[in-house]
């Protein structure tokens, strides 16, 4: 239940704060990215059949994309340049929302 609260709070905060205004957008977005993907992995406990595997894989893909995005933001790798940081944010979040 707490993951739902964190995911919702992060999504509302990330959408409500302008990206260039403050660092709050990044904090809220990180909270929602982690929470939504952990929710996808945590639902494995209540799902049945092949959706268990699909949910776990989608959550893992989102967390892996978050790791790549963080490495790109800190200058370790330049992986998100063709799609930009906004495109990478979509790749982080969309698998968990499916």
Secondary structure, DSSP 8 states (H G I E B T S, - for coil): -HHHHHHHHHHHHHHHS-TTT-THHHHHHHHHHHHHHHHHHHGGGT--TTHHHHHHHHHHHHHHHHHHHHHHHTTS---STTTHHHHHHHHHHHHHH-
